[in-house]
Amino acid sequence: MNNIRATLAIVWRIASPYFRSEDKWAGGGLLAAVVAIELSLVAIDVLINQWQNRFFNALQERNWDSFVTEIGIFTILAFAAVALAVYQLYLNQWLQIRWRRWLTSHYLGEWLHGPNHYRMQLQAEAADNPDQRITDDVKLFVERTLEIGLNLLNSVVTLLSFVIILWGLSAAAPLHLFGSEFAIPGYLVWGALVYAIFGTALTQWIGSPLVNLDFNQQRYEADFRFNLVRVRENSEQISLLQGESAERLRLLERFGRVVDNWYAIMGRTKRLTAFTTSYTQAAIIFPYVLVAPAYFANKIQLGGLQQTASAFDSVRRSLSFFVSIYRSLAEWRAVVARLDGFEMSIKSAEHLATGSGSIASVPSNESGAIGLRDLLVRLPNGTPLVSADGFELRAGERTLVTGPSGAGKSTLFRAIAGIWPFGDGTITIPSNATLMMLPQRPYFPIGSLHAAIAYPGEASDFAADRVREILVSIGLPQLADRMEEEAHWNRMLSIGEQQRLGLARALLHGPKYLFLDEATASLDEPSEAALYRLLLEKLPATTIVSIGHRSTLEALHERRVALVRDGDRFALREAGAGAKPV
């Protein structure tokens, strides 16, 4: 019961925001219509149950007029049931897509709120495969919640409707055993209850491992799919290293987990199906066994026998809700657990930036400099990495940051950008400053070249002629005529060309602070110097901070600082002035 309450609390937390959202009237209206149709279908089942009594009595009595009348009534009921079922499916699917659209937008907003998506990867117990949780898990949550909810509603209403009928039939057809009559009030209801309790208990005992198996199956499937995408994204490097055999073995190993877990699901499902199918088949004959003695004792007619069997089956199915839907319920609980884990991971990522033991990034109006106060950048496990105190990146000054590999130069940049939360101290950023970070391998979304360069802005924000002019100035005139061509630019272009496009993005956006993390490392030295001169010419008001290892970079900067070993960490120190401005 504790597990059920906990699951229902999570489901309410995930589902209820949609019905309080801007789409609440449409969603609530569709849900109300679907529920109303479900109740109407139960009412038709009750009418058909009563119809069975009259119809089979007409057959037993060979009453042609009554037979024809009942055929007409059945035709009307059947037509109404078909029409309601069709429109219930249509409205249900309409509700599903609206609800899924809202949930997907909600989760995308939470996942991509600031650097949450990045911080989630830094956590020791990060939610795996967020892509699967936002696609497959959201889809299954909406489908299964509606399916299980409507089935539960149907079971409850059917139970309330048919228990009354079955209780009355118990009095009309008293229990007969060994030629004796026993007046047990509602014995058919108690029989259905005992039968359902027996089936539910055995179903839970046999099928409970399916929840964890379904959870793992979704995780293994997503992991396998993710690694297939990684191979596709890195096909060039794999080909150059002739790593096809290694990748094939890795992929087969991950798929082996999918197969092994599937075999476990098969074995458990076989046992569960064997029981539930036997349970369902036995339920067909069970009510006849109970009521047949009363029929042969002329206590009821054939119609009463058929009505009793039908009512008993309706009550039994209602009470056996858990048995009939157990497989879907196990899958649903696994999906709920995965979405709950995803939400918890997002909240944990948000807490990283605001909780104790995090670096504070605050706006400042005092000067145009970025200040580092009592800063200690740590690794996620708490190990000290970089320290700096009373250090400023002054506006309009070109600064080169050097230090040994692994000293934490890139992590320091991440902390300044506000995406690395681990550590202590304060980073002050001018309130009107715009920062742009260019890594060694820049990111370009799949789409037009114009959109790729304009990212994270929109292509429509920048004139095509302006972008063409920049492409020529950075040494890529051959791309000027391919502005509207859509491609995977990270695959199409060499790393040197990608770095030039990264600088084109900086020229287009003109940030106040430009951080270059070895952003020209793949260019030859003359090209690197020419591009730095271009940045100085086109962005005279931009403060440039670079990470690099080449000695030639010193002549391109006015100031040089270095990360030097200081006990268990690296400390930021002045390393002397560079040459005069170029």
BELFENGI-V645809 format. One record per helix or strand. SS is the DSSP state (h for helix, s for strand). FROM is the first residue (numbers start at 1). TO is the last residue. If there is no record, write none. Layout:
ss = [SS SS]
from = [FROM FROM]
to = [TO TO]
This chain:
ss = [h h h h h s s h h h h h h h s s s s s s h s s s h h h h s h h s h s h s s]
from = [2 24 64 116 130 175 180 187 210 235 244 302 321 326 358 360 370 384 391 399 409 422 435 447 449 459 464 477 486 489 495 513 525 543 551 559 569]
to = [20 61 111 122 172 177 182 207 233 240 296 319 324 354 358 364 378 388 393 403 417 430 438 448 454 461 473 482 487 492 509 517 538 547 556 566 577]
